[in-house]
Structures are given as C-alpha cells and as structure tokens.
Amino acid sequence: MAASEDTQGRDLDFSGLNAVFFNCTLKRSPELSHTAGLAELSAGLMRRHGVTVEIIRPVDHPLATGVYADMTQHGWAEDAWPDLFKKVKKADILVLAGPIWLGDNSSVTKQVIERLYAMSDTLNERGQYVYYGKVGGALVTGNEDGVKHCAMNIPYSLQHIGLTIPPAADAGWIGEVGPGPSYLDEGSGGPENDFTNRNTTFVTWNLLHMARILRQAGGIPAWGNLPELWKKGEHFGLYRNPDHP
C-alpha cells in the first residue's frame, strides 16, 4: 500500500480479528459503569470495522484470587478464570479498562493482571509463551489523579507476559480532582473531551494495525524465544562457541 493510501485510511476491513475488553469496574452489572462508556468508544470503533468484540466485567464472575491457572486446585470453591482465559486465548487484541481508586488501578484490574500472569508459562501452538502474537492496551477513567500512573502499569504488565504493545497504547479521562462528576455523568464533559477522544481513537487504530500486522506475519518469529528449546540447551547464539571463534 502506498503511503498516500495508508494516510487516507482506505484499508479499513479488520474482519477476522477478535478483541476482548476487561472492564475492571468494581460495579456489578447492570449498575452503571463509567469505565464501560470509554471502553465502548473503542470497542464500537473496532466493531464498525469488522472486529468481533467481547466486553467482560470480571466482577460479574466468581473470579478467584491467586496466581495459578485454576484456583479450585488451591482451595477455592469456584474459579471463573479457566473459562475466561479461553476467550483471551482466542483474542488478537486484549484491552484492560478500569477506574482509578486512591490514585491507582482498581483491585479488579490488579486481579486480572495476576490471573493473566498465572497463564504466562503456558505455550502457544508454536512453542512460544501463550501471549506472543497478541496486542494489548489500556483505558483508564476517574475523577481523581492517577491516569498516567495507572496506564503505565498495565502495558508494562502485558508486555512482560508476552503481548506486543503498539505505539500510544493507552488513553484515559480524568474529571476535576476531588468528588466531582465521573465520565458518564451529565455535564462531566467526558464523552465530548477532545483529548480523550483523540487518544482513544489513536490507541484503537494502533491496536488494530498491530494486530493485523502480527496476524498476517503469522505472529512473532519463533527463533530465539522458545522456552523448551532453551531448556534443552539451545541458547540461540547467546554464548560464543569457542570452537568456532
């Protein structure tokens, strides 16, 4: 595609891609979630261009706390994570969206990151860690300070377990610091905020572009990142062979 075509947005069909949004609100459905409003802005743009999108509220599910794949094997009576992870495993795009509490990510956001981490030693069909070939991003809402603090934690965590993070992979909205209006409250200015809308649009398109690049490339090349080969003694050129200087 020529540069002029690329900047004019002529290739807009992203059919075949799948996205999962975790809305890490503390509010169970059907209670109003302000985070859902911002997540839907991104998800709606994806849907309009052919992406299959699912938005999940972890708080609606019996999600156990812990860092193992299935916490029922560690004393918990119920654990929804194994079923939720099946959705993550099929996804090309993973977005963690959540509110700010006391200047930090919500407890649910942290819990989801911990459960994602619990699966990080499982492998994909190429023998890489399971999140290789997926892209990730963050959306944050609140009416207190902490948007950038929360946002920097999420992409770091996602890339650490193997997801690819595109440019400008986070967006957020923050109202007046203090007990002011939240994103969807009447008169908050949240849905009309140009800065938030621009950043949300950019992160959404960057997620789409990167996900398609990886899909078309067959994922991240496998040489140099296969844990089972490392265990068998293949060190992918890290050590110089003294017999072949």
Buried (B, 14 or more C-beta within 10 A) or exposed (E): EEEEEEEEEEEEEBEEBBBBBBBBBBBEEEEEBBBBBBBBBBBEBBBEBEBBBEBBBBBBBEBBEBBBBBBEEEEBEEBBBEEBBEBBBEBBBBBBBBBBBEEEBBBBBBBBBBBBBBBBEEEBEBEBBBBBBBBBBBBBBBBBEBBEEBBEBBBEBBBEBBBBBBEBBBBBBBBEEEEEBBBBBEEBBBEEBEEBBEBBBBBBBBBBBBBBEBBEEEBBEBEEBBEEBEEEEEEEEEEEEEEEE
